[in-house]
Amino acid sequence: QVQLVESGGGLVQAGGSLILSCAASGGTFDGYPTTWFRQVPGKEREFVAGITWSGGITTYAVRVKGRFTISRDNAKDTVYLQMNSLKPEDTAVYYCRISSYWGQGTQVTVSS
């Protein structure tokens, strides 16, 4: 069965960096974009970044432009989210999505 597994979250000081990974298995994903979302308790899940299957087109939420970079390695069935200059407002559970499939999320906590 299809599984998406996020990893790389943790606790970091403001201004620090983390890289998240989303590893896919159990399916064929050629042609599908991958999207990162984040969510905090009591709020709606928020779009963060997206990337086409080829990697040729990326999109970012205004709040993360210039700080986050999304990339992929299709040979490894993995999408990455490099997060730099982290702010406390970035604290959330981060999820990846391919088609209708979601991972279980990885917690990112940014302290001031």
ABEGO torsion letter per residue (X at the ends): XBBBBBBGBEBBBBGBBBBBBBBBBGBBABGBBBBBBBBBBGBBBBBABBBBAAGABBBBBAAABGABBBBBBAAAGBBBBBBBGBBAAABBBBBBBBEABBBAEBBBBBBX
